[in-house]
Amino acid sequence: MNNIMNNKYKFQILLKISFTCCVLFLVLTSLSMYLYPGGSMFNNQMNPQFDSSENGYIHTMNFFSDLGLYKSWTGETNFLSSIIFSYALLSVGIGIISYYFAMHFLLIKNIGLIKLSKLGIFFAICSAIGFIFVGFTPSDLFLKEHMFFVNLAFRSFLIVMLIYTYLIFKSKYIPNYFSLIYFILFCLVFYYVYILISGPPMPTVSFGDSNFFIPDENALFFHVVSQKIVIYGLTFSILYQIILLKKTEYIDLID
């Protein structure tokens, strides 16, 4: 009896941690955007069309990763914004791990799903590590490492989405519309991974390198808006799932 109560308590705590981390990500990235000095991969001093009056963060022209730059694209120190962004991605990592450990309590009710659920947790941890280190590897200082962790985060999460689409579909205790949500998320993440690999060309070297080039404005817009759709789509869908899973009917299922 005590063990059951303990598991129910763990499940609720893990969901609360996940929910708090999602909210923290939204709040901290908003604050980081507010503090970002300005400039973008297109609007910087290497571009003859550079517009110095264009200050601050622009949702359609700045990547999330711009918030973590050591120096903004205008050359100004980006200390506060980058520190806050690092904490935002740390909260993402903690939130992902907490959420999928919570999901495990529901999925292990089907004995045949236990091993695959553990595999899902493994890839969720890989994704969480990727997101955390994206925040600690500014792309203007450590571009190769930064892109390695970006790819680790999104490609691992792509596998997570695929695994949980199947797990939830097979589960007797979680409604199938959850599986549909995961399939939609899988398509979103697949779309973004495809863009990272085959989308319009972006610089593969740091700003200031002799091989750096100013990307096409429309190409940058496409990449940035695609990233926003995927990131915010994932965030709000996970928040929605957490709110549903906090209902008594799911808590009562925990053994």
C-alpha positions as CSV (number, residue, x, y, z in Angstrom):
1,M,0.0,0.0,0.0
2,N,2.8,2.4,0.9
3,N,4.6,1.6,-2.3
4,I,1.5,2.4,-4.4
5,M,1.0,5.7,-2.6
6,N,4.7,6.4,-3.1
7,N,4.4,5.7,-6.8
8,K,1.3,7.9,-7.1
9,Y,3.2,10.7,-5.3
10,K,6.2,10.3,-7.6
11,F,4.0,10.4,-10.6
12,Q,2.4,13.7,-9.5
13,I,5.7,15.3,-8.5
14,L,7.3,14.4,-11.8
15,L,4.3,15.9,-13.7
16,K,4.6,19.1,-11.5
17,I,8.3,19.3,-12.3
18,S,7.6,18.9,-16.0
19,F,4.8,21.5,-16.0
20,T,7.0,24.0,-14.1
21,C,9.9,23.5,-16.5
22,C,7.7,24.1,-19.5
23,V,6.4,27.3,-18.0
24,L,10.0,28.3,-17.0
25,F,11.1,27.8,-20.6
26,L,8.4,30.1,-21.9
27,V,9.1,32.8,-19.3
28,L,12.9,32.6,-19.4
29,T,13.1,32.6,-23.2
30,S,10.7,35.6,-23.3
31,L,12.9,37.5,-20.8
32,S,16.0,36.5,-22.8
33,M,14.4,37.8,-26.0
34,Y,13.6,41.1,-24.2
35,L,17.2,41.5,-23.2
36,Y,18.8,40.4,-26.5
37,P,20.7,43.5,-28.0
38,G,19.7,42.9,-31.6
39,G,20.9,41.8,-35.1
40,S,20.5,38.5,-36.9
41,M,22.3,36.2,-39.3
42,F,21.0,38.5,-42.1
43,N,21.1,41.9,-40.4
44,N,24.7,42.3,-39.2
45,Q,27.7,44.4,-40.0
46,M,28.9,42.1,-42.8
47,N,25.7,42.9,-44.8
48,P,25.8,46.1,-46.8
49,Q,22.1,46.3,-46.1
50,F,22.8,46.3,-42.3
51,D,20.1,48.3,-40.4
52,S,21.5,49.5,-37.1
53,S,18.1,50.9,-36.0
54,E,16.6,47.4,-36.0
55,N,17.1,46.6,-32.3
56,G,16.0,43.6,-30.2
57,Y,14.9,40.1,-31.0
58,I,12.8,39.5,-34.1
59,H,10.7,36.3,-34.0
60,T,10.8,35.8,-37.7
61,M,14.5,36.5,-38.2
62,N,16.3,35.3,-35.0
63,F,16.8,31.6,-34.0
64,F,16.4,30.6,-30.4
65,S,20.1,29.9,-30.5
66,D,20.8,33.6,-31.1
67,L,19.8,34.2,-27.5
68,G,22.8,32.1,-26.4
69,L,25.4,34.0,-28.5
70,Y,28.4,35.3,-26.6
71,K,28.1,38.4,-28.7
72,S,24.9,39.4,-30.5
73,W,24.9,39.8,-34.3
74,T,25.4,43.5,-33.8
75,G,28.7,42.8,-31.9
76,E,27.3,43.8,-28.5
77,T,27.9,41.7,-25.4
78,N,25.0,39.3,-24.8
79,F,25.8,38.2,-21.3
80,L,22.4,38.4,-19.5
81,S,20.4,37.1,-22.4
82,S,22.8,34.1,-22.9
83,I,22.8,33.2,-19.2
84,I,19.0,33.2,-19.0
85,F,18.8,31.2,-22.2
86,S,21.1,28.6,-20.7
87,Y,18.8,28.2,-17.7
88,A,15.8,28.0,-20.1
89,L,17.3,25.0,-21.9
90,L,18.4,23.4,-18.6
91,S,14.7,23.5,-17.6
92,V,13.8,21.9,-20.9
93,G,16.2,19.0,-20.2
94,I,14.9,18.5,-16.7
95,G,11.3,18.8,-17.9
96,I,11.8,16.2,-20.7
97,I,13.4,13.6,-18.3
98,S,10.7,14.2,-15.6
99,Y,7.8,13.9,-18.1
100,Y,8.9,10.6,-19.6
101,F,9.7,9.0,-16.2
102,A,6.1,10.0,-15.3
103,M,4.8,8.4,-18.4
104,H,6.7,5.2,-17.5
105,F,4.4,4.7,-14.5
106,L,1.4,4.4,-16.8
107,L,3.0,2.4,-19.5
108,I,4.4,-0.3,-17.2
109,K,0.8,-1.4,-16.5
110,N,1.2,-3.3,-19.8
111,I,4.0,-5.8,-19.2
112,G,4.8,-6.1,-22.9
113,L,5.5,-2.3,-23.1
114,I,8.1,-2.1,-20.3
115,K,11.3,-2.6,-22.3
116,L,10.2,-0.3,-25.1
117,S,9.2,2.3,-22.5
118,K,12.7,2.1,-21.0
119,L,14.2,2.6,-24.5
120,G,12.0,5.7,-24.9
121,I,13.3,7.0,-21.6
122,F,16.9,6.4,-22.8
123,F,16.3,8.5,-26.0
124,A,14.5,11.1,-24.0
125,I,17.6,11.5,-21.8
126,C,19.8,11.8,-24.9
127,S,17.5,14.5,-26.2
128,A,17.5,16.3,-22.8
129,I,21.3,16.2,-22.8
130,G,21.3,17.7,-26.3
131,F,19.0,20.6,-25.3
132,I,21.0,21.4,-22.2
133,F,24.3,21.6,-24.0
134,V,22.8,23.7,-26.8
135,G,22.5,26.4,-24.1
136,F,26.1,26.0,-23.0
137,T,27.8,26.0,-26.4
138,P,27.3,29.5,-27.9
139,S,27.2,29.1,-31.7
140,D,29.6,32.0,-32.2
141,L,32.3,30.3,-30.1
142,F,31.6,26.6,-30.5
143,L,29.6,26.1,-33.7
144,K,30.5,22.5,-34.4
145,E,29.7,21.5,-30.8
146,H,26.5,23.6,-30.9
147,M,25.2,21.9,-34.0
148,F,26.2,18.4,-32.7
149,F,24.0,19.0,-29.7
150,V,21.2,20.5,-31.8
151,N,21.2,17.4,-33.9
152,L,21.4,15.1,-30.9
153,A,18.4,16.9,-29.3
154,F,16.1,16.9,-32.2
155,R,17.0,13.5,-33.7
156,S,16.8,11.8,-30.4
157,F,13.4,13.5,-29.8
158,L,12.3,12.3,-33.2
159,I,12.9,8.7,-32.0
160,V,11.1,9.4,-28.8
161,M,8.0,10.6,-30.7
162,L,8.0,7.5,-32.8
163,I,8.4,5.1,-29.8
164,Y,5.6,6.8,-27.8
165,T,3.2,7.0,-30.7
166,Y,3.4,3.2,-30.7
167,L,3.5,2.7,-26.9
168,I,0.4,4.9,-26.3
169,F,-1.5,3.2,-29.2
170,K,-0.8,-0.2,-27.6
171,S,-1.5,0.9,-24.0
172,K,-4.9,-0.1,-22.6
173,Y,-4.9,2.8,-20.1
174,I,-4.0,5.9,-22.2
175,P,-6.6,7.2,-24.8
176,N,-5.6,6.7,-28.5
177,Y,-5.9,10.4,-29.2
178,F,-2.7,10.8,-27.2
179,S,-1.1,8.6,-29.8
180,L,-2.5,10.9,-32.5
181,I,-0.9,13.8,-30.7
182,Y,2.4,12.0,-30.7
183,F,2.2,11.2,-34.3
184,I,1.6,14.8,-35.2
185,L,4.6,15.8,-33.0
186,F,6.6,13.1,-34.8
187,C,5.7,14.7,-38.1
188,L,6.6,18.2,-36.8
189,V,10.0,17.1,-35.5
190,F,10.7,15.0,-38.7
191,Y,9.9,18.1,-40.7
192,Y,12.4,20.2,-38.7
193,V,15.1,17.5,-38.9
194,Y,14.6,17.4,-42.6
195,I,14.9,21.2,-42.8
196,L,18.2,21.0,-40.8
197,I,19.5,18.5,-43.3
198,S,18.0,19.6,-46.7
199,G,16.6,23.1,-46.1
200,P,17.8,26.3,-47.8
201,P,21.5,26.7,-47.2
202,M,22.7,28.3,-43.9
203,P,26.3,29.2,-42.9
204,T,28.2,26.2,-41.5
205,V,31.0,28.3,-40.0
206,S,31.0,30.9,-37.3
207,F,30.5,34.6,-37.9
208,G,33.8,36.2,-38.8
209,D,35.2,33.1,-40.5
210,S,36.3,33.7,-44.1
211,N,33.7,31.2,-45.4
212,F,30.8,32.8,-43.6
213,F,28.1,34.1,-45.9
214,I,25.0,36.2,-45.4
215,P,22.0,33.8,-46.0
216,D,19.1,34.7,-48.3
217,E,16.6,36.7,-46.2
218,N,13.7,34.5,-47.3
219,A,15.7,31.3,-46.5
220,L,16.5,32.6,-43.0
221,F,12.8,33.5,-42.5
222,F,11.8,30.0,-43.5
223,H,14.3,28.3,-41.1
224,V,13.5,30.6,-38.2
225,V,9.7,30.3,-38.5
226,S,9.9,26.5,-38.9
227,Q,11.9,26.3,-35.7
228,K,9.4,28.5,-33.8
229,I,6.5,26.3,-35.0
230,V,8.2,23.1,-33.9
231,I,9.5,24.4,-30.6
232,Y,6.3,26.1,-29.5
233,G,4.2,23.2,-30.9
234,L,6.1,20.7,-28.7
235,T,6.0,22.9,-25.7
236,F,2.3,23.6,-25.7
237,S,1.4,20.0,-26.6
238,I,3.4,18.7,-23.7
239,L,1.7,21.2,-21.4
240,Y,-1.7,20.0,-22.6
241,Q,-0.7,16.4,-22.0
242,I,0.5,17.2,-18.5
243,I,-2.7,18.9,-17.6
244,L,-4.7,15.8,-18.8
245,L,-2.4,13.4,-17.0
246,K,-2.8,15.3,-13.7
247,K,-6.5,14.2,-13.6
248,T,-7.5,11.8,-10.9
249,E,-8.5,9.1,-13.4
250,Y,-4.8,8.7,-14.4
251,I,-3.4,9.1,-10.9
252,D,-5.6,6.2,-9.7
253,L,-4.1,3.9,-12.4
254,I,-0.7,4.0,-10.8
255,D,0.3,0.8,-9.0
